[in-house]
Amino acid sequence: MTIPHANLSKIPTMSRCLLSVAVASSLLLTACGDDDNDFNAPISTESPTTSEFINAFSKDQIDTLIGDTADTPDAECGVTIEKVSYPTVGAAGERTNATAALMLPSGDSADCQGDRPILLYAHGTTTDKNYDFAQVGNTQNSAVGEATLIAANFAAQGYIVVAPNYAGYDESDLDYHPYLVAEQQSTDMIDALESARDIIDDEQDNNNANYTGIEDSGKLYISGYSQGGHVAMATARALEQDGETVTAIAPLSGPYALAAFGDFIFRGNVNIGATRFAPLLAIGLQKKYNIYQNPSEIFTSNYANTKLPNILSFGELVTANKLPEFALFERTPSNPTLVSLPPSNLPFAPLGFDDTNYLINTDFRAAFIEDSKANPDGLIPTVMNSGKTAANPQNPLRKALKDNDLRSYRPNMPTLLCGGNQDPTVFYDLNTGAVNGLLRAANLLDPSAKNINVTILDVDATNEDNRPNQPSLVMIGKASMNAWDIQAVTNDVQSRFATKVQSVQTTAYTEAYTETYTKALQEGKSQTEANALAVESATRAAGAAFLGDYHGGLVSTACTQATREFFDQDFSASQVVPR
């Protein structure tokens, strides 16, 4: 039996709480600016590169950690976890430090020794200051799910993994995080990579047993999920601009069309997780672009002084009235600019509004919308100008979003873009779809784009009958010449995804039905009445579970599987720079 997806606009308080818990547990997450920041300044010697041993896992222990997950193969290698501390810069070019997980394969297998590829991995959005990718298997740290997934799928398969925690997290001294500031985040990633390579060389010279038996092969892969999808793409662009060779990249479910995404949300299409993302984005962009004089210009009085990242969890911040759970905007504004906006067609968008307890000041939203009408983006509200960014936005936030929009980037290395079309957090058609359209047009019309080699995979085929003109697999340029059997991988990934969707929905449906039916009988309802109440409640619960697990659970694991198989191709030797 297929359980229908619920209309979240009709979900009552209890089921909204269920959605909140699901989202909180599953989200990992995902004009010219001021280009005078000195991102290329010499790295400060005040924050030396260091490393410390964190943990080591055998193959069996890795398999136990990942559990019975069909998307992840049995471990070929043990994994040693080191934490690297390294110098980097903030959004304004200020010197700071950050940490990264360095995962090293170990064992006697040929897959775990000798020349090994490096995966540079960018994690998803989190408000948790203590997020630490080195805490593989540690359920006391919020990074455990994503970190363990990457360790099992890559380090345990023979990759050296470098996964920055980013400036502003873990032991970083920076008191904010430069969220989606493309220049800073790519600099941070490259600083982590170079520092990890230095550590590997130094520790091998010192005969450190954790580093013996492996060498950096020169193959460099870049991937990341949600926020990390944007970061991975920005990092590939930065390395390519610097003349560095990257073997292949897989940005996953990222907000690549950042400016259009912002316009779409401000028009009332509020995504799930918006009250996490908006403060991180405003605080991070502020340091480079000076968007406001005071945070109260953007945020309502309850929330103007909330700092992110924070040592409190998102749930604790909501309980402490430091952030609203879902509501980004005022529900019934009187401003005529906002009143004239059409209602959103997204079933969950009503959760993003409240009469009194909302995050973004109505006047700030209205000014943003007025500029979007005067200087429209090429995707919003209709596609024009080939879907490119707005030519000349004047609103400070819109200018900053444009400066960090990645639609103009044409990767010259083999690329996999992966996501799910029903994603309620990072809208697939607006982001991955926009890149798809622009790259396909470039491949057809622009002779200079001859090196395009992009595969685009939508892991969600459960609603393909409703998307007849939206293929779930698109190969652009040289992608059809790639060595992997992409159709077989697609079929497998989509089949596993559909099975997991059914499991998530069935579990939520069954639990809610049983609870509601039992309670109704105890309250004196007839069996017919109890059944009707239970079906209604269970259907809502199944829909909430589907949306709550979609971005941070269902799609992330499916795209990780596809990425692993994509990277396992035998790429051309011309894409490898010996070290």
C-alpha positions as CSV (number, residue, x, y, z in Angstrom):
1,M,0.0,0.0,0.0
2,T,1.3,3.5,-0.9
3,I,0.5,6.0,1.8
4,P,-0.3,9.5,0.4
5,H,1.8,12.4,1.3
6,A,0.0,14.7,3.8
7,N,-0.9,18.3,3.2
8,L,1.1,20.0,6.0
9,S,-1.1,23.1,5.9
10,K,-3.7,20.9,7.6
11,I,-1.4,19.3,10.2
12,P,-2.5,20.1,13.8
13,T,-0.2,20.9,16.6
14,M,0.7,17.4,17.6
15,S,1.7,16.3,14.1
16,R,3.6,19.6,13.7
17,C,5.6,18.6,16.8
18,L,6.3,15.3,15.1
19,L,7.6,17.1,12.0
20,S,9.7,19.4,14.2
21,V,11.4,16.4,15.9
22,A,11.9,14.7,12.6
23,V,13.4,17.8,11.0
24,A,15.6,18.6,14.0
25,S,17.0,15.1,14.0
26,S,17.5,14.7,10.3
27,L,18.7,18.1,9.0
28,L,22.5,18.2,8.9
29,L,22.1,20.8,7.2
30,T,22.4,23.4,2.5
31,A,25.7,42.2,-7.9
32,C,29.3,42.6,-6.9
33,G,30.4,42.2,-3.4
34,D,33.3,43.6,-1.5
35,D,36.2,41.9,-3.2
36,D,38.9,43.7,-1.2
37,N,39.2,41.1,1.5
38,D,42.7,39.6,1.6
39,F,41.9,35.9,1.2
40,N,45.3,35.3,-0.3
41,A,47.3,36.8,2.5
42,P,50.1,34.7,4.0
43,I,48.7,32.2,6.5
44,S,49.2,33.3,10.0
45,T,51.9,31.5,12.0
46,E,50.0,32.3,15.2
47,S,47.7,29.3,14.5
48,P,50.1,26.4,13.5
49,T,48.9,23.3,11.8
50,T,48.7,20.4,14.2
51,S,47.0,17.0,14.5
52,E,45.8,14.7,17.2
53,F,44.7,11.1,17.3
54,I,40.9,10.8,18.0
55,N,39.9,7.2,17.4
56,A,40.5,4.0,15.3
57,F,38.0,1.5,14.0
58,S,38.4,-1.9,12.6
59,K,36.5,-3.0,9.5
60,D,34.0,-4.9,11.7
61,Q,33.5,-1.9,14.0
62,I,32.8,0.3,10.9
63,D,30.2,-2.2,9.7
64,T,28.6,-2.2,13.2
65,L,28.4,1.6,13.3
66,I,26.7,1.9,9.9
67,G,24.3,-1.0,10.7
68,D,22.3,-2.9,8.1
69,T,22.4,-0.2,5.5
70,A,22.2,-1.6,2.0
71,D,23.4,1.6,0.4
72,T,26.8,1.2,2.0
73,P,29.1,-1.7,1.2
74,D,31.0,-3.7,3.8
75,A,34.1,-2.0,4.9
76,E,37.3,-2.9,3.1
77,C,39.5,-1.0,5.5
78,G,39.8,0.1,9.1
79,V,39.6,3.8,9.7
80,T,41.9,6.0,11.8
81,I,40.5,9.3,12.8
82,E,42.8,12.3,13.3
83,K,41.8,15.9,13.9
84,V,43.7,18.6,12.1
85,S,43.8,22.2,13.4
86,Y,44.8,24.7,10.8
87,P,44.9,28.4,10.1
88,T,42.4,30.0,7.8
89,V,40.4,33.3,7.4
90,G,36.9,34.6,8.1
91,A,34.5,36.3,5.7
92,A,36.2,39.6,6.1
93,G,39.6,38.1,5.5
94,E,40.5,38.2,9.2
95,R,42.9,35.5,10.4
96,T,41.4,32.6,12.4
97,N,41.6,28.9,12.9
98,A,39.5,25.9,12.2
99,T,39.5,22.1,12.6
100,A,39.0,19.2,10.2
101,A,38.6,15.4,10.4
102,L,41.3,13.5,8.7
103,M,40.2,9.9,8.0
104,L,42.9,7.4,7.0
105,P,42.3,3.9,5.7
106,S,44.2,1.1,7.3
107,G,44.5,-2.6,6.8
108,D,46.3,-5.2,4.7
109,S,44.0,-5.0,1.7
110,A,45.4,-3.5,-1.5
111,D,42.5,-1.1,-1.4
112,C,43.8,0.3,1.9
113,Q,47.5,0.7,1.1
114,G,49.8,2.5,-1.3
115,D,48.5,5.4,-3.5
116,R,45.1,6.5,-2.2
117,P,42.8,9.2,-3.5
118,I,41.7,12.1,-1.4
119,L,38.0,13.0,-0.8
120,L,37.6,16.6,0.3
121,Y,34.2,16.7,1.9
122,A,31.9,19.6,2.9
123,H,29.3,19.0,5.5
124,G,25.7,20.2,5.7
125,T,24.1,23.0,7.6
126,T,24.1,22.9,11.4
127,T,23.4,25.5,14.1
128,D,25.5,23.4,16.6
129,K,28.7,25.1,17.5
130,N,30.2,21.8,18.7
131,Y,29.7,20.0,15.4
132,D,32.8,17.9,14.9
133,F,33.3,15.6,11.9
134,A,36.0,13.7,13.8
135,Q,33.4,12.3,16.1
136,V,32.7,9.2,14.0
137,G,30.5,6.9,16.0
138,N,30.0,9.3,18.9
139,T,26.3,9.7,19.5
140,Q,27.0,12.6,21.9
141,N,28.0,14.8,18.9
142,S,25.5,16.0,16.3
143,A,27.9,15.3,13.5
144,V,27.8,11.5,14.2
145,G,25.3,10.6,11.4
146,E,27.0,12.5,8.5
147,A,30.5,11.7,9.7
148,T,29.9,8.0,10.1
149,L,28.1,7.8,6.7
150,I,31.2,9.4,5.0
151,A,33.7,7.3,7.0
152,A,31.9,4.1,5.9
153,N,31.4,5.0,2.3
154,F,34.8,6.5,1.6
155,A,37.5,6.1,4.3
156,A,36.5,2.4,4.8
157,Q,36.7,1.9,1.0
158,G,40.2,3.2,0.8
159,Y,39.9,7.0,0.4
160,I,41.8,9.5,2.5
161,V,39.0,11.8,3.7
162,V,39.5,15.5,4.6
163,A,36.3,17.0,6.1
164,P,36.6,20.5,7.5
165,N,34.3,21.5,10.4
166,Y,34.5,25.1,9.0
167,A,35.5,28.3,10.6
168,G,33.2,29.1,13.5
169,Y,32.7,25.5,14.6
170,D,34.3,23.2,17.1
171,E,37.5,24.7,18.4
172,S,37.6,27.6,15.9
173,D,38.1,31.0,17.6
174,L,35.8,32.7,15.0
175,D,32.6,33.9,16.8
176,Y,30.4,33.4,13.7
177,H,30.3,31.1,10.7
178,P,30.7,32.5,7.1
179,Y,27.7,30.6,5.9
180,L,27.6,30.2,2.1
181,V,30.2,32.9,1.6
182,A,31.6,31.2,-1.4
183,E,35.1,32.8,-1.4
184,Q,35.7,32.2,2.3
185,Q,34.2,28.7,2.4
186,S,36.3,27.6,-0.6
187,T,39.4,29.1,1.0
188,D,38.6,27.3,4.3
189,M,38.3,24.0,2.4
190,I,41.6,24.5,0.5
191,D,43.4,25.5,3.7
192,A,42.2,22.3,5.3
193,L,43.3,20.2,2.3
194,E,46.7,21.7,2.2
195,S,47.1,21.4,6.0
196,A,46.1,17.8,5.9
197,R,48.5,17.0,3.2
198,D,51.3,18.7,5.2
199,I,50.4,16.7,8.2
200,I,50.5,13.4,6.2
201,D,53.9,14.2,4.9
202,D,55.3,15.3,8.3
203,E,53.9,12.3,10.2
204,Q,55.2,9.9,7.6
205,D,58.6,11.5,8.0
206,N,58.2,11.0,11.8
207,N,57.3,7.3,11.2
208,N,53.9,7.7,12.8
209,A,52.3,4.3,12.5
210,N,48.8,5.8,11.7
211,Y,50.2,7.3,8.5
212,T,52.4,4.5,7.2
213,G,51.5,2.4,4.2
214,I,49.5,5.1,2.4
215,E,50.4,7.8,0.0
216,D,48.5,10.7,-1.6
217,S,48.0,9.5,-5.2
218,G,47.2,13.0,-6.5
219,K,43.6,12.1,-7.3
220,L,41.4,14.7,-5.7
221,Y,37.6,14.3,-5.4
222,I,35.3,16.9,-3.9
223,S,31.8,16.4,-2.6
224,G,29.5,17.8,0.0
225,Y,25.8,17.8,0.9
226,S,23.3,20.6,1.3
227,Q,25.3,23.6,2.4
228,G,28.2,21.4,1.5
229,G,26.9,21.0,-2.0
230,H,27.3,24.7,-2.5
231,V,30.7,24.7,-0.8
232,A,31.9,21.8,-2.9
233,M,31.0,23.5,-6.1
234,A,32.6,26.8,-5.0
235,T,35.8,25.0,-4.0
236,A,36.0,23.2,-7.3
237,R,35.6,26.6,-9.0
238,A,38.4,28.2,-6.8
239,L,40.8,25.3,-7.5
240,E,40.1,25.4,-11.2
241,Q,40.7,29.2,-11.3
242,D,44.0,28.6,-9.5
243,G,45.0,26.0,-12.2
244,E,44.8,23.1,-9.8
245,T,43.6,19.7,-11.2
246,V,40.5,18.1,-9.6
247,T,39.7,14.5,-10.7
248,A,35.9,14.8,-10.2
249,I,33.3,16.5,-8.1
250,A,29.9,15.6,-6.7
251,P,28.0,18.6,-5.2
252,L,24.9,17.2,-3.7
253,S,21.5,18.8,-3.0
254,G,23.0,22.3,-2.7
255,P,21.6,25.8,-3.0
256,Y,23.6,26.6,-6.2
257,A,21.1,29.2,-7.4
258,L,21.3,31.1,-4.2
259,A,19.9,34.4,-5.3
260,A,16.8,32.9,-7.0
261,F,16.4,30.6,-3.9
262,G,16.3,33.7,-1.7
263,D,13.8,35.5,-3.9
264,F,11.5,32.4,-4.0
265,I,11.5,32.1,-0.2
266,F,10.9,35.8,0.4
267,R,7.9,35.5,-1.9
268,G,6.3,33.2,0.6
269,N,7.6,29.8,-0.4
270,V,9.2,29.1,3.0
271,N,11.3,25.9,3.1
272,I,11.6,23.6,6.1
273,G,14.6,24.7,8.1
274,A,14.3,28.3,7.1
275,T,14.6,29.6,10.7
276,R,18.0,27.8,11.0
277,F,19.3,29.0,7.7
278,A,18.3,32.7,7.7
279,P,20.2,33.7,10.8
280,L,23.3,31.8,9.8
281,L,23.2,33.4,6.4
282,A,22.6,37.0,7.6
283,I,25.3,36.8,10.2
284,G,27.8,35.2,7.9
285,L,27.1,37.6,4.9
286,Q,27.2,40.6,7.2
287,K,30.9,40.3,7.9
288,K,31.7,40.7,4.3
289,Y,28.9,42.8,2.8
290,N,27.6,45.0,5.7
291,I,24.0,44.2,5.0
292,Y,22.6,46.0,8.0
293,Q,23.7,48.5,10.7
294,N,21.9,46.6,13.4
295,P,20.5,43.0,13.4
296,S,17.1,44.4,14.5
297,E,16.7,45.7,10.9
298,I,16.3,42.1,9.7
299,F,15.2,40.2,12.8
300,T,12.2,40.8,15.1
301,S,13.0,41.9,18.6
302,N,12.8,38.4,20.2
303,Y,15.5,37.1,17.9
304,A,17.8,40.0,17.0
305,N,20.5,39.0,19.4
306,T,20.6,35.3,18.9
307,K,24.0,34.0,17.9
308,L,24.6,31.2,15.5
309,P,26.3,28.7,15.7
310,N,25.4,28.2,19.3
311,I,26.2,25.7,22.0
312,L,22.5,25.1,22.5
313,S,20.8,22.7,20.1
314,F,18.1,24.1,17.7
315,G,15.4,22.6,19.9
316,E,16.9,24.2,23.0
317,L,17.0,27.6,21.2
318,V,13.3,27.2,20.3
319,T,12.4,26.3,23.9
320,A,14.4,29.3,25.2
321,N,12.6,31.6,22.7
322,K,15.8,32.3,20.9
323,L,14.5,31.1,17.5
324,P,11.0,30.3,16.2
325,E,10.5,26.7,15.2
326,F,9.2,27.3,11.7
327,A,7.8,30.8,11.2
328,L,10.0,33.0,9.0
329,F,7.5,35.7,8.2
330,E,4.4,37.5,9.5
331,R,1.2,35.7,8.4
332,T,-1.1,38.6,7.6
333,P,1.1,41.7,6.8
334,S,-0.7,44.9,5.8
335,N,2.1,46.1,3.5
336,P,0.6,46.3,0.0
337,T,3.8,44.9,-1.6
338,L,3.4,41.7,0.4
339,V,-0.4,41.6,0.2
340,S,-0.1,41.5,-3.6
341,L,2.0,38.3,-3.6
342,P,0.3,35.2,-4.8
343,P,-0.1,32.4,-2.2
344,S,2.5,29.6,-2.2
345,N,1.6,26.3,-3.8
346,L,3.9,24.4,-1.4
347,P,1.8,22.4,1.0
348,F,4.2,23.0,3.9
349,A,4.8,26.7,3.3
350,P,2.0,27.8,5.8
351,L,4.2,26.5,8.6
352,G,6.6,29.4,7.7
353,F,4.2,32.1,8.9
354,D,2.8,33.2,12.2
355,D,0.8,36.3,13.4
356,T,3.2,37.3,16.1
357,N,6.1,34.9,16.6
358,Y,8.1,35.1,13.4
359,L,11.8,35.8,12.6
360,I,12.1,38.3,9.7
361,N,10.9,41.9,10.1
362,T,8.0,42.6,7.7
363,D,9.5,45.9,6.5
364,F,12.8,44.2,5.6
365,R,10.9,41.5,3.7
366,A,8.9,44.2,1.8
367,A,12.0,46.1,0.8
368,F,13.6,42.9,-0.4
369,I,10.5,42.0,-2.5
370,E,10.3,45.6,-4.0
371,D,13.9,45.2,-5.2
372,S,13.1,41.8,-6.6
373,K,10.3,43.3,-8.7
374,A,12.4,46.2,-9.9
375,N,15.4,44.0,-10.6
376,P,14.1,40.5,-11.2
377,D,16.1,37.3,-11.1
378,G,16.1,35.3,-14.3
379,L,14.3,32.4,-12.6
380,I,11.8,34.3,-10.4
381,P,8.9,34.6,-10.9
382,T,9.2,33.3,-14.4
383,V,12.2,32.1,-16.4
384,M,13.8,34.9,-18.5
385,N,17.3,36.0,-19.5
386,S,18.2,32.3,-19.8
387,G,17.7,31.9,-16.1
388,K,20.7,34.1,-15.1
389,T,21.0,36.2,-11.9
390,A,19.4,39.7,-11.7
391,A,21.5,42.2,-13.6
392,N,21.6,45.0,-11.1
393,P,20.0,44.3,-7.7
394,Q,20.1,47.2,-5.2
395,N,19.0,45.5,-2.0
396,P,22.1,44.7,0.1
397,L,21.0,41.2,0.9
398,R,20.1,40.5,-2.7
399,K,23.4,41.8,-3.9
400,A,25.2,39.5,-1.5
401,L,23.2,36.5,-2.5
402,K,24.0,37.2,-6.2
403,D,27.7,37.4,-5.4
404,N,27.5,33.9,-4.0
405,D,25.3,32.4,-6.6
406,L,27.0,29.6,-8.6
407,R,24.8,29.5,-11.7
408,S,27.6,30.9,-13.9
409,Y,30.1,28.2,-13.1
410,R,30.8,25.6,-15.8
411,P,32.9,22.8,-14.3
412,N,35.6,21.3,-16.5
413,M,36.0,18.1,-14.5
414,P,33.6,15.2,-14.5
415,T,30.7,16.2,-12.3
416,L,27.7,14.5,-10.6
417,L,24.8,16.7,-9.3
418,C,22.4,14.7,-7.2
419,G,19.2,15.5,-5.2
420,G,15.6,14.6,-4.8
421,N,12.8,16.5,-6.5
422,Q,10.4,16.7,-3.5
423,D,13.0,18.2,-1.2
424,P,11.3,20.6,1.2
425,T,14.6,22.1,2.4
426,V,16.7,22.8,-0.7
427,F,14.3,23.0,-3.6
428,Y,15.6,20.7,-6.4
429,D,14.1,22.3,-9.5
430,L,15.1,25.8,-8.5
431,N,18.7,24.8,-7.8
432,T,19.8,21.6,-9.5
433,G,17.3,22.3,-12.2
434,A,18.6,25.8,-12.9
435,V,22.2,24.5,-13.2
436,N,20.9,21.7,-15.5
437,G,19.3,24.2,-17.8
438,L,22.2,26.5,-18.0
439,L,24.8,23.8,-18.6
440,R,22.6,22.1,-21.3
441,A,22.3,25.5,-23.1
442,A,26.0,26.1,-22.8
443,N,26.8,22.6,-24.1
444,L,24.6,23.2,-27.2
445,L,25.3,26.8,-28.0
446,D,28.8,27.7,-26.6
447,P,31.8,26.2,-28.3
448,S,34.0,27.2,-25.3
449,A,31.9,24.8,-23.1
450,K,33.2,21.7,-24.9
451,N,34.7,20.2,-21.7
452,I,31.3,20.0,-19.9
453,N,30.9,16.5,-18.5
454,V,28.0,16.6,-16.1
455,T,25.6,13.9,-14.9
456,I,22.5,15.0,-13.1
457,L,20.6,12.4,-11.0
458,D,17.2,12.8,-9.3
459,V,17.1,9.9,-6.8
460,D,13.3,10.2,-6.3
461,A,11.3,8.4,-9.0
462,T,8.3,7.8,-6.7
463,N,6.4,10.6,-8.4
464,E,7.8,10.4,-11.9
465,D,4.3,10.1,-13.4
466,N,3.7,13.7,-12.2
467,R,6.9,14.9,-13.8
468,P,6.7,13.7,-17.4
469,N,9.0,16.5,-18.7
470,Q,11.5,16.2,-15.9
471,P,13.8,13.3,-16.6
472,S,15.4,11.8,-13.5
473,L,18.7,11.3,-15.3
474,V,20.4,13.9,-17.5
475,M,23.8,13.5,-19.1
476,I,25.4,16.7,-20.5
477,G,28.4,16.9,-22.8
478,K,30.9,14.1,-22.3
479,A,28.9,12.5,-19.4
480,S,27.5,9.8,-21.7
481,M,31.1,8.7,-22.4
482,N,31.9,8.0,-18.7
483,A,32.9,4.5,-17.8
484,W,30.3,3.7,-15.2
485,D,27.0,2.1,-15.9
486,I,24.9,5.1,-14.9
487,Q,21.6,3.6,-15.8
488,A,22.2,0.6,-13.7
489,V,23.3,2.8,-10.8
490,T,20.3,5.1,-11.2
491,N,17.9,2.2,-11.2
492,D,19.5,0.8,-8.0
493,V,19.6,4.1,-6.2
494,Q,16.1,5.0,-7.1
495,S,14.8,1.5,-6.1
496,R,16.5,1.7,-2.7
497,F,15.2,5.2,-2.2
498,A,11.6,4.2,-2.9
499,T,11.9,1.2,-0.5
500,K,13.2,3.5,2.3
501,V,10.4,6.1,1.6
502,Q,7.8,3.3,2.0
503,S,9.5,2.1,5.2
504,V,9.6,5.6,6.7
505,Q,5.9,6.2,5.9
506,T,4.7,2.8,7.0
507,T,6.5,3.0,10.3
508,A,5.1,6.5,11.1
509,Y,1.6,5.5,9.9
510,T,1.5,2.3,12.0
511,E,2.7,4.0,15.1
512,A,0.3,6.9,14.8
513,Y,-2.7,4.7,13.9
514,T,-2.2,2.4,16.9
515,E,-1.8,5.2,19.3
516,T,-4.8,7.2,18.1
517,Y,-7.1,4.2,17.7
518,T,-6.3,2.9,21.2
519,K,-6.8,6.4,22.7
520,A,-10.1,6.9,20.9
521,L,-11.5,3.6,22.2
522,Q,-10.4,4.5,25.7
523,E,-12.3,7.7,25.3
524,G,-15.5,5.8,24.5
525,K,-15.5,6.2,20.7
526,S,-16.9,3.4,18.6
527,Q,-14.6,1.2,16.5
528,T,-15.8,3.0,13.3
529,E,-15.1,6.4,14.8
530,A,-11.8,5.3,16.3
531,N,-10.7,3.9,12.9
532,A,-11.6,7.2,11.1
533,L,-9.7,9.3,13.6
534,A,-6.7,6.9,13.4
535,V,-6.5,6.9,9.6
536,E,-6.6,10.7,9.6
537,S,-3.9,11.0,12.2
538,A,-1.7,8.3,10.7
539,T,-1.9,9.8,7.2
540,R,-0.7,13.1,8.6
541,A,2.1,11.4,10.6
542,A,3.3,9.6,7.4
543,G,3.4,12.8,5.5
544,A,5.3,14.6,8.3
545,A,7.8,11.7,8.6
546,F,8.4,11.7,4.8
547,L,9.2,15.5,4.8
548,G,11.1,15.3,8.0
549,D,13.5,12.6,6.8
550,Y,13.6,13.6,3.1
551,H,16.5,16.0,2.9
552,G,18.8,14.9,5.8
553,G,18.1,11.2,5.6
554,L,16.6,9.7,2.5
555,V,18.3,11.9,-0.1
556,S,21.6,12.2,1.6
557,T,22.1,8.4,1.8
558,A,21.0,7.8,-1.7
559,C,23.2,10.6,-3.2
560,T,26.1,9.3,-1.1
561,Q,25.7,5.9,-2.7
562,A,25.6,7.4,-6.2
563,T,28.7,9.6,-5.4
564,R,30.7,6.6,-4.2
565,E,30.0,4.7,-7.4
566,F,30.6,7.8,-9.5
567,F,34.0,8.3,-8.0
568,D,34.9,4.7,-8.3
569,Q,35.2,5.1,-12.1
570,D,38.7,4.8,-13.7
571,F,39.1,8.4,-14.6
572,S,41.6,9.4,-17.2
573,A,45.3,9.7,-16.2
574,S,45.2,13.3,-17.5
575,Q,43.0,14.2,-14.6
576,V,45.6,13.1,-12.0
577,V,48.5,15.3,-10.8
578,P,51.2,13.1,-9.2
579,R,52.5,14.4,-5.9
